[in-house]
Amino acid sequence: MAQTQDAVAVPARLGIRVEGVVQGVGFRPFVHGLARSLDLTGRVVNDAAGVSIEVQGAPDRLARFLERLPLEAPPAAVVETVSVDTLPLADDAAFVIGPSIVSAGHTALVTPDIATCEACRREVLDPTARRYRYPFTSCSACGPRFTIARDVPYDRAATTMAAFAMCGDCAREYADPADRRFHAEPIACPACGPRLRLHDADGRTLDGDPLARAAAAIRAGRIVAVKGLGGYHLAVAAQDEAAVARLRSRKHREEKPFAVMAAGLDSARTLVEVDATAAELLTGVERPIVLLRHRPGAGLAASVAPGNAWLGVM
């Protein structure tokens, strides 16, 4: 009997290796979602070299999977190579994210830290959200990556977040394929994650709201050392000539310009001339310091960038 057009295609199974910056960028959740959308089965795992995928299904769906894999990858991912092999069929019931494979010869790349995304920013500012005003908020699209990684494959157990056991709410988000924190390794909240603390110059912990007290100290002309992901940021009020001069004296930095941190793009535009390229850089995932022409009359202390027409802004 001749085959009809409705005949079921013989499934195939592929082994796919993806190398580049594919750990810590939401690549496994992306692969998981792509495979499920095409009714494919198999698994995706991190390993010492990148990401390993085994995927099974109808050949036409596998072809679409391979076509879309590099084109629709998360924005922070950098897919350098994709290699494909044919594998024997297996009895997978679904497509899953499997345990990472630990081996010698680490070549996998972990992405640099990614600036807080808009969804997380909205959450931090939402009084009804459980992460309201929580400074360590992140998701699979943003947050610390390289500076918390201790080893690869990039898993929570191989990061500094291993010291913080997930609460029930965070664990549910982590395990939910429909959640933007699906397999987000730095996931945390006020109930289970790190907390802010404020210390005085002698190391004593100060009571009260650390953010409010630190802001008040800066407004009062004090120098505040903010411990960030990769080091300390020394902060003073950029409009306070005496505070900036005191910081220069303490750092023994007589003339080298200081960078200025703005609250947002609108704030930056009051300080410097911001064109479209600069705006893209200032709001990009890297959030770099961008050197731009100083806007006269911006109200900054003259000693921030003495005798300089340019100002570093972030």
C-alpha positions in Angstrom: 0.0 0.0 0.0 1.4 3.4 -0.9 2.0 5.9 1.9 -0.4 8.7 2.3 0.4 12.3 3.1 -0.9 11.7 6.6 1.7 9.0 7.3 3.6 9.7 10.5 7.2 10.7 9.8 9.9 8.5 11.4 11.3 10.4 14.3 15.0 11.2 14.6 17.2 12.1 17.5 20.0 14.7 17.3 22.9 15.6 19.6 23.6 19.3 19.5 26.6 21.1 21.1 26.4 24.9 21.4 29.5 26.8 22.5 30.1 30.5 23.2 28.6 32.6 25.9 25.6 30.3 26.6 25.7 29.9 30.4 24.1 32.4 32.7 22.0 34.0 29.9 18.8 32.0 30.1 19.9 29.7 27.3 18.6 26.4 28.8 15.2 27.8 29.5 15.1 29.2 26.0 16.0 25.8 24.5 13.4 24.1 26.8 10.7 26.5 25.6 11.7 26.2 21.9 11.7 22.4 22.1 8.3 22.2 23.8 6.8 24.6 21.3 7.7 22.2 18.6 6.5 19.1 20.5 10.1 17.7 20.7 11.4 15.6 23.5 14.9 15.3 25.0 17.0 17.3 27.4 19.4 20.3 27.6 22.3 20.5 30.1 25.2 22.8 30.9 28.6 21.2 30.8 32.3 22.2 31.0 32.3 23.4 27.3 28.9 25.0 26.9 25.5 23.6 26.4 24.6 20.0 25.3 21.2 19.2 23.8 19.6 15.9 22.9 16.4 16.5 20.9 14.0 14.0 19.3 11.0 14.3 17.0 9.8 14.6 13.5 12.5 15.6 11.0 10.7 18.7 9.8 10.3 19.9 13.4 14.0 19.2 14.2 14.9 21.3 11.1 12.9 24.2 12.5 14.5 23.7 15.9 18.0 23.9 14.4 17.0 27.0 12.3 15.6 28.9 15.2 18.1 27.9 17.8 20.8 30.6 16.9 18.3 33.1 15.6 16.1 33.4 18.6 18.7 32.9 21.4 18.5 35.2 24.4 20.0 38.7 23.8 23.0 38.2 26.1 23.9 34.9 24.5 26.8 34.7 22.0 26.5 31.5 19.9 29.9 30.8 18.4 29.6 27.2 17.2 26.7 24.7 16.8 27.6 21.1 16.0 25.1 18.4 15.3 25.3 14.6 15.4 22.7 11.8 14.9 21.9 9.7 18.0 19.9 6.5 18.6 16.3 7.1 19.5 15.3 7.2 23.2 12.1 6.9 25.3 11.8 10.5 26.5 8.4 11.5 27.9 9.1 15.2 27.5 11.8 17.8 27.1 13.6 18.6 30.3 16.5 20.6 31.7 18.8 18.0 33.1 21.5 18.1 35.8 24.8 19.7 34.6 27.7 17.5 33.6 30.9 18.2 35.5 34.1 17.2 33.8 37.7 18.3 33.3 38.9 20.8 30.7 36.6 23.8 31.4 36.2 26.0 28.3 32.6 27.3 28.9 32.2 31.1 29.0 30.1 32.8 31.6 28.5 36.1 30.6 29.4 39.3 32.4 26.9 40.6 34.9 23.8 41.9 33.2 22.0 45.2 34.3 18.7 44.9 36.0 15.9 44.4 33.4 12.8 46.6 33.2 10.6 43.8 34.5 12.7 43.5 37.6 12.9 47.3 38.0 9.1 47.5 38.0 8.9 44.7 40.5 11.4 46.4 42.9 9.3 49.6 42.7 5.9 47.9 43.1 4.7 48.1 46.8 2.5 45.0 46.2 5.3 42.8 45.0 7.2 40.5 47.4 10.5 41.9 46.1 9.5 45.5 46.8 12.7 47.5 47.4 14.8 44.3 47.4 18.1 45.3 45.8 19.2 41.7 44.9 16.3 41.1 42.5 17.2 39.3 39.3 15.7 36.9 36.8 16.9 34.7 33.9 17.5 37.8 31.8 19.4 39.9 34.2 21.5 40.1 37.4 24.9 39.0 38.5 26.7 36.2 36.6 30.5 36.3 36.2 31.2 37.9 39.5 29.3 35.3 41.5 30.5 32.3 39.5 33.1 30.1 41.2 33.2 27.4 38.6 31.6 26.0 35.4 29.1 24.6 34.6 27.2 27.7 35.8 24.8 26.4 38.4 23.7 27.8 41.7 25.9 25.3 43.6 28.9 26.7 41.7 28.1 30.3 42.7 28.3 32.4 45.8 24.5 32.1 46.0 25.0 28.5 47.1 25.0 29.8 50.7 21.4 31.0 50.3 18.8 28.2 50.2 15.8 29.1 48.1 12.5 29.6 50.0 9.3 27.8 48.8 8.2 30.8 46.7 11.6 31.1 44.9 11.8 27.4 44.4 8.4 27.4 42.7 9.4 30.2 40.4 12.7 28.4 39.6 10.9 25.2 38.6 8.1 26.8 36.6 8.7 26.9 32.8 6.2 29.7 32.4 8.0 32.0 35.0 10.8 34.4 33.9 12.9 33.1 36.8 12.8 29.5 35.4 16.3 28.1 36.2 17.6 31.6 37.1 20.5 30.6 39.3 20.8 33.9 41.3 17.1 33.9 42.3 16.5 35.3 45.8 14.0 37.4 47.8 13.8 39.1 51.2 12.8 35.8 52.8 15.8 33.8 51.6 18.4 35.9 50.0 21.2 38.3 51.0 20.4 41.4 53.0 21.7 44.9 53.0 23.7 46.1 56.0 25.2 49.4 56.9 28.4 49.7 58.9 30.2 52.7 60.4 33.9 53.4 59.8 34.8 51.1 62.7 32.8 48.1 61.3 29.8 48.4 63.6 26.5 47.5 62.1 24.1 50.4 62.2 20.4 50.0 63.0 17.5 51.2 60.7 17.0 51.2 57.0 20.4 50.8 55.4 19.4 52.5 52.1 17.7 55.5 53.9 20.7 56.0 56.2 23.2 55.7 53.4 21.3 58.3 51.3 21.1 60.6 54.3 24.8 60.2 54.9 25.6 61.2 51.2 23.3 64.2 51.4 25.1 65.3 54.6 28.4 65.3 52.7 29.7 61.9 54.0 31.6 59.4 51.9 29.8 56.0 51.6 31.5 52.9 50.4 29.0 50.7 48.6 30.0 47.0 48.3 29.0 46.0 44.8 29.4 42.7 42.9 33.0 43.2 41.9 34.4 45.7 44.4 33.6 48.9 46.3 32.1 52.1 44.9 33.0 55.2 46.9 30.1 57.6 46.7 29.6 61.3 47.5 27.1 63.9 46.4 28.4 65.2 43.0 27.1 68.7 43.7 29.0 69.0 47.1 32.4 70.6 46.4 33.6 69.9 50.0 32.6 66.3 49.8 34.3 65.7 46.4 37.4 67.5 47.6 37.5 65.3 50.7 37.2 62.2 48.5 40.1 63.4 46.3 42.2 63.9 49.5 41.4 60.4 50.9 42.1 58.7 47.6 45.2 60.8 46.8 43.7 61.6 43.4 44.4 65.2 42.7 43.0 65.7 39.2 41.8 62.5 37.5 38.1 62.9 36.8 35.5 61.0 38.8 32.5 59.3 37.1 29.0 60.5 37.9 26.1 58.1 38.5 22.7 59.4 37.3 19.3 58.1 38.4 18.3 57.5 34.7 18.5 58.7 31.2 16.6 61.9 31.9 18.9 62.7 34.8 22.0 62.0 32.6 20.7 64.5 30.0 20.8 67.3 32.5 24.5 66.6 33.0 25.9 65.8 29.5 25.0 65.9 25.9 23.3 62.5 25.1 22.8 61.4 21.5 21.1 58.2 20.3 24.3 56.2 20.4 25.1 57.4 23.9 21.6 56.7 25.1 21.8 53.1 23.8 25.1 52.6 25.6 23.8 54.1 28.9 20.7 51.9 28.9 22.3 48.7 27.5 22.8 45.5 29.4 26.4 46.4 30.2 25.6 49.8 31.8 29.2 51.1 31.1 30.6 54.5 32.1 30.2 56.6 28.9 32.4 59.6 28.3 30.3 62.5 27.1 30.6 66.3 26.6 29.8 68.1 29.9 26.7 70.3 29.8 27.5 73.8 31.2 25.5 74.8 34.2 24.7 71.3 35.3 25.3 72.1 38.9 28.1 69.6 39.6 31.1 70.4 41.8 34.0 71.8 39.7 36.3 69.2 41.2 34.4 66.3 39.8 36.3 66.7 36.5 38.5 69.7 36.9 39.3 71.6 33.6 37.7 68.8 31.6 35.0 69.3 28.9 34.1 65.6 29.2 32.3 63.7 31.9 32.1 60.0 32.6 28.4 59.1 33.2 26.7 55.9 34.2 
